[in-house]
Amino acid sequence: MRTLRAVVVWLGLAAAPAFAQMDFSGEWQPVRNQDNTENPLIGDWVGIPLNEAGLARAEAWDASIQSLPEWQCRPHGWAYISRGPTALRIWKDIDPYTREVTAFHAQWQQSSETPIYLDGRPHPPDYAPYSWMGFSTGVWEGTRLKITTTHLKEDYYRRNGIFSSDRATVTTYWIRHGDYLTWINIVHDPVYLSEPLIRSGEYRLNLGAPFPPHPCIPAYEGHSSGVPAHPPGRNPFVNEAAKMMKIPPEALRAGAATLYPEFRLKVRTP
């Protein structure tokens, strides 16, 4: 009887369909809302767990740096672009014999194409080349894809002076529910962050949407030499965001504390 029960259970498991892996292929449009902009005013650092080095780097930011020829055509990096303003295209590589998906490729209109390898390959050593999109591998957690990205060049989390270092690593989750793709990034950056930075974004499937090229030719825009930056304590724009939001300027520099509900009580207290 016990053997019969074991056989019945085994047959039931064998007859059950395998847990299907999700397909993320297609053209996707970002779902925009007031909470997912990464181009706020200079000085708006609320909700970012910046440490002292991150704050110092952000306070030195001068927006005119983006007019330099070497900045004009640089692509957005992996830590930023998932919450950027442009469309996304994803396609897959399939092994011709096993028919398994061996990689997904992600490409934005204003960024580079990058593969996410699913074939179990290891990440390269630290001395391997770094790039804007880094090196990514993925593993399935049910229908959710977990992606680990390393070897990222120094870039930015927001285009208002909040930088990411080349020691940052990103854990990404792709979660599809119907025609919507939820994108979750968890960034560990020992140089500029005091704790992980967690952000999410949404995309909506738009199959067949046009995906035109995005050519860029750098041009001289008036800076004769040097890199635009403000000396410590001399940036005249850092408190503009505090005035607009009607909060104390110190609140902008509170780092990780701004992530938690208790901080709202401190903001209300003169």
C-alpha positions in Angstrom: 0.0 0.0 0.0 2.8 2.4 0.9 4.5 1.7 -2.5 1.2 2.2 -4.3 0.8 5.6 -2.6 4.4 6.6 -3.6 3.7 5.7 -7.2 0.4 7.6 -7.3 2.2 10.7 -5.9 5.0 10.3 -8.4 2.6 10.0 -11.3 0.8 13.1 -10.1 4.0 15.1 -10.0 5.0 13.9 -13.4 1.6 14.8 -14.9 1.7 18.3 -13.4 3.0 20.9 -15.9 6.4 22.4 -15.2 6.5 25.8 -13.6 6.7 28.0 -16.8 9.4 30.6 -17.1 8.1 34.1 -17.9 8.8 35.6 -21.3 9.7 39.3 -21.1 10.2 39.8 -24.9 8.7 42.8 -26.6 8.6 46.6 -26.7 7.7 48.3 -23.4 6.7 51.9 -22.6 7.5 53.4 -19.2 4.6 54.2 -17.0 5.3 57.7 -15.8 4.1 59.2 -12.6 5.2 61.9 -10.1 7.1 59.4 -8.0 9.5 58.0 -10.6 11.3 61.0 -12.0 15.1 61.0 -11.7 15.6 64.5 -12.9 14.6 66.6 -9.9 16.0 69.9 -8.7 19.6 70.2 -7.5 19.6 69.5 -3.8 16.6 67.2 -3.8 18.3 64.2 -2.1 15.3 63.1 0.0 14.8 59.4 -0.1 18.4 58.6 -1.1 20.6 57.0 1.6 23.7 59.1 0.9 26.7 58.9 3.2 29.1 61.9 3.8 31.0 61.2 0.6 27.8 61.0 -1.4 26.5 64.3 0.0 29.8 66.0 -0.7 29.8 64.8 -4.3 26.2 65.9 -4.8 26.8 69.4 -3.3 29.6 69.9 -5.8 27.4 69.2 -8.8 27.1 71.7 -11.5 24.5 70.9 -14.2 26.6 72.5 -16.9 28.8 69.5 -16.8 26.4 67.8 -19.1 27.3 70.3 -21.8 30.9 68.9 -22.0 31.4 67.0 -25.2 32.4 63.8 -23.3 29.1 63.9 -21.4 26.7 64.8 -24.2 26.5 61.3 -25.8 27.3 59.1 -22.9 24.6 56.5 -22.4 22.5 56.2 -19.2 23.8 53.4 -17.0 22.1 50.4 -15.5 21.5 52.0 -12.1 19.6 54.9 -13.6 17.9 53.9 -16.9 15.2 51.6 -15.6 13.5 54.7 -14.2 14.4 56.9 -17.2 12.0 58.4 -19.8 12.6 56.1 -22.7 11.1 53.0 -24.2 12.6 49.5 -23.6 13.0 46.6 -25.9 13.7 43.1 -24.6 14.5 40.0 -26.8 15.9 36.6 -26.0 18.5 34.1 -27.1 17.4 30.4 -27.4 19.6 27.4 -27.5 18.9 25.6 -30.8 19.1 22.2 -29.2 17.6 22.4 -25.8 15.2 25.3 -26.7 16.0 26.9 -23.4 16.3 30.7 -23.1 20.0 31.3 -22.5 19.9 35.1 -22.3 17.6 38.2 -22.4 18.8 41.4 -24.0 17.6 44.8 -22.7 17.9 48.0 -24.8 16.6 51.5 -24.2 16.4 54.2 -26.8 18.9 56.4 -25.0 21.2 53.7 -23.6 23.3 50.7 -24.6 22.2 47.1 -25.2 23.1 44.7 -22.5 22.7 40.9 -22.2 21.5 39.1 -19.1 23.0 35.6 -19.2 21.0 32.7 -17.9 23.5 29.9 -18.8 25.2 29.8 -15.4 28.4 31.5 -16.4 30.3 33.3 -13.5 31.0 37.0 -13.2 34.4 38.1 -14.5 37.2 39.1 -12.1 37.5 42.6 -10.7 40.2 43.6 -13.2 37.9 42.9 -16.2 36.6 45.9 -18.2 33.8 48.0 -16.7 31.0 49.4 -18.8 27.9 51.6 -18.5 25.6 48.6 -18.3 27.9 46.3 -16.5 27.9 42.5 -16.6 24.6 40.7 -15.7 23.6 37.2 -14.9 20.1 36.0 -14.1 18.4 33.1 -12.3 14.8 32.2 -12.1 12.8 32.3 -8.9 9.6 30.9 -10.2 8.3 33.2 -12.8 10.4 36.1 -11.4 13.8 36.8 -12.8 16.6 37.8 -10.4 19.5 39.7 -12.1 22.9 40.4 -10.5 24.9 43.2 -12.2 28.6 44.0 -11.5 31.4 45.8 -13.4 29.5 49.1 -13.7 31.3 52.4 -14.5 30.9 55.4 -12.2 27.5 56.9 -13.2 24.5 58.5 -11.4 21.4 57.5 -9.6 19.7 60.8 -10.4 20.7 63.5 -12.9 21.1 66.1 -10.2 24.5 65.2 -8.8 23.7 61.9 -7.0 26.5 59.6 -8.2 27.0 55.9 -8.2 30.5 54.5 -7.8 32.3 51.8 -9.8 32.0 49.5 -6.7 28.2 49.5 -6.9 26.5 46.2 -7.5 22.8 46.0 -8.4 20.3 43.2 -7.7 17.3 43.5 -10.2 14.0 41.8 -10.3 11.8 41.5 -13.3 8.2 40.6 -12.4 5.6 40.4 -15.2 1.9 40.5 -14.5 -0.1 40.6 -17.7 0.9 43.5 -19.9 2.9 45.2 -17.0 6.5 44.7 -16.1 7.6 45.7 -12.6 11.3 46.5 -12.4 12.9 46.6 -8.9 16.5 47.7 -8.4 18.4 47.1 -5.1 21.8 49.0 -5.2 24.7 48.3 -2.8 27.3 51.1 -3.1 29.9 51.2 -0.3 31.4 54.4 -1.6 28.3 56.8 -1.7 25.5 55.0 0.1 25.1 54.1 3.8 22.6 51.4 3.1 20.9 49.8 0.0 19.0 52.0 -2.3 15.7 50.3 -3.4 13.6 51.7 -6.3 11.0 50.3 -8.6 9.5 51.3 -11.9 6.7 50.1 -14.2 6.5 49.4 -17.9 3.5 48.5 -20.1 3.7 46.2 -23.1 3.4 47.9 -26.4 4.2 45.3 -29.0 5.4 46.6 -32.4 6.0 50.1 -31.1 8.5 52.0 -33.2 12.0 51.9 -31.8 14.0 54.4 -33.9 17.8 54.9 -33.5 19.0 57.7 -31.2 22.0 59.2 -33.0 24.1 61.7 -31.1 27.0 63.9 -32.2 28.9 65.9 -29.5 29.5 69.6 -30.0 31.3 72.3 -28.3 28.9 74.4 -26.1 31.1 77.1 -24.7 33.3 75.7 -21.9 36.9 76.5 -22.7 38.5 74.2 -20.1 38.0 72.4 -16.8 35.1 70.5 -15.3 32.2 72.6 -14.0 31.9 72.1 -10.2 31.2 74.1 -7.0 33.6 74.3 -4.1 32.4 72.9 -0.8 29.7 75.1 0.7 29.5 77.4 -2.4 26.8 75.8 -4.5 24.0 78.5 -4.6 21.3 76.1 -5.8 21.3 73.3 -3.2 18.6 74.9 -1.0 16.1 75.7 -3.7 14.5 72.3 -3.4 14.0 72.8 0.4 12.3 76.1 -0.3 9.9 74.6 -2.8 9.0 71.7 -0.6 8.8 73.9 2.5 11.1 71.8 4.6 14.3 72.7 6.5 17.4 72.6 4.4 18.9 70.1 6.9 16.3 67.6 5.8 17.9 67.4 2.4 21.2 66.2 4.0 19.7 63.6 6.3 20.6 60.7 4.1 19.1 57.3 5.0 16.9 58.8 7.7 14.7 60.4 5.0 13.6 56.9 3.9 11.6 56.2 7.1 8.2 57.4 8.3 9.6 58.8 11.6 11.5 61.4 9.7 8.3 63.2 8.8 7.9 64.2 12.5 11.3 65.7 12.5 10.6 67.7 9.4 7.5 69.2 11.0 9.4 70.2 14.1 11.1 73.7 13.8 
